[in-house]
Amino acid sequence: MSWILVAALLVGAPKPAVLHLSAPEALSEIADDVQTGSLIVSKGDCLAIKIYSASAYTHVAAVVVRDGEAIVYDATGGAGVRRQSLGEYLVAQNDSKLYLFHPCQPFTEMRASRFEEHLKNQVGRPYAIHQHLTGERAAGLHCSEYVCDALVAAEVLRARQPSRVSPASLVEGILKTDAYQPGDVVQLLPETPARPASQSWCARLWFDTKLCTCTCCGKLRGWFCCK
């Protein structure tokens, strides 16, 4: 199927309903759907990635299911290349909107092994983004480069310069090659601490001020530090 036909079908098809869920609710909703090779693409706050890639997609992570447990691998600023449980990852994504993509055909045992092996071998590497501009490899990895490399290692995709792949272009590639199909769309709802009801008005005012300040600082950190 040509990419033009795929695009036409996507445009003509009804948009999937967005599920508004907390992180624990999202875990219950998607845990049985993800498989080795599933990708979680985020629309978060990072302005730098949005502007440079001309897309709202800001992050991508890869899923491996091992012994019934879903493990998420990604590369992010501050943490570098890391490995988390699906539940931990959803909590870390805070209030992002998540787009799930699943392989059209389940990975064969060999493909799954190559995919997982590549992801595991890169854990601990630092995060870097300047190679996205130069096209040259660096000591660090950015998120879409990391996931693209794993897909290339598993012979799912071919890419000339994985270091220049963005989350948006990765999504375009997996759909263009008919390797993946869209899954659920989840808007994560941040958990807000309960406002104290039995304390003095001064204590409640302090709580509200602290909550507002922390929320604003978190948003600014996401916009400008991409964390």
Secondary structure in CASP SS format (residue, H / E / C, confidence):
PFRMAT SS
TARGET T0000
AUTHOR 0000-0000-0000
METHOD secondary structure of the structure
MODEL  1
M C 1.00
S C 1.00
W H 1.00
I H 1.00
L H 1.00
V H 1.00
A H 1.00
A H 1.00
L H 1.00
L H 1.00
V H 1.00
G H 1.00
A C 1.00
P C 1.00
K C 1.00
P C 1.00
A C 1.00
V E 1.00
L E 1.00
H E 1.00
L E 1.00
S C 1.00
A H 1.00
P H 1.00
E H 1.00
A H 1.00
L H 1.00
S H 1.00
E H 1.00
I H 1.00
A C 1.00
D C 1.00
D C 1.00
V C 1.00
Q C 1.00
T C 1.00
G C 1.00
S C 1.00
L E 1.00
I E 1.00
V E 1.00
S E 1.00
K E 1.00
G C 1.00
D C 1.00
C C 1.00
L H 1.00
A H 1.00
I H 1.00
K H 1.00
I H 1.00
Y H 1.00
S H 1.00
A C 1.00
S C 1.00
A C 1.00
Y C 1.00
T C 1.00
H E 1.00
V E 1.00
A E 1.00
A E 1.00
V E 1.00
V E 1.00
V E 1.00
R E 1.00
D C 1.00
G C 1.00
E E 1.00
A E 1.00
I E 1.00
V E 1.00
Y E 1.00
D E 1.00
A E 1.00
T E 1.00
G C 1.00
G C 1.00
A C 1.00
G E 1.00
V E 1.00
R E 1.00
R E 1.00
Q E 1.00
S E 1.00
L H 1.00
G H 1.00
E H 1.00
Y H 1.00
L H 1.00
V H 1.00
A H 1.00
Q C 1.00
N C 1.00
D C 1.00
S C 1.00
K E 1.00
L E 1.00
Y E 1.00
L E 1.00
F E 1.00
H E 1.00
P E 1.00
C C 1.00
Q C 1.00
P C 1.00
F C 1.00
T C 1.00
E H 1.00
M H 1.00
R H 1.00
A H 1.00
S H 1.00
R H 1.00
F H 1.00
E H 1.00
E H 1.00
H H 1.00
L H 1.00
K H 1.00
N H 1.00
Q C 1.00
V C 1.00
G C 1.00
R C 1.00
P C 1.00
Y E 1.00
A C 1.00
I C 1.00
H C 1.00
Q H 1.00
H H 1.00
L H 1.00
T H 1.00
G C 1.00
E C 1.00
R C 1.00
A C 1.00
A C 1.00
G C 1.00
L E 1.00
H C 1.00
C H 1.00
S H 1.00
E H 1.00
Y H 1.00
V H 1.00
C H 1.00
D H 1.00
A H 1.00
L H 1.00
V H 1.00
A H 1.00
A C 1.00
E C 1.00
V C 1.00
L C 1.00
R C 1.00
A C 1.00
R C 1.00
Q C 1.00
P H 1.00
S H 1.00
R H 1.00
V C 1.00
S C 1.00
P H 1.00
A H 1.00
S H 1.00
L H 1.00
V H 1.00
E H 1.00
G H 1.00
I H 1.00
L H 1.00
K H 1.00
T C 1.00
D C 1.00
A C 1.00
Y E 1.00
Q E 1.00
P E 1.00
G E 1.00
D E 1.00
V E 1.00
V E 1.00
Q E 1.00
L E 1.00
L C 1.00
P C 1.00
E C 1.00
T C 1.00
P C 1.00
A C 1.00
R C 1.00
P C 1.00
A C 1.00
S C 1.00
Q C 1.00
S C 1.00
W H 1.00
C H 1.00
A H 1.00
R H 1.00
L H 1.00
W H 1.00
F H 1.00
D H 1.00
T H 1.00
K H 1.00
L H 1.00
C H 1.00
T H 1.00
C H 1.00
T H 1.00
C H 1.00
C H 1.00
G H 1.00
K H 1.00
L H 1.00
R H 1.00
G H 1.00
W H 1.00
F H 1.00
C H 1.00
C C 1.00
K C 1.00
END
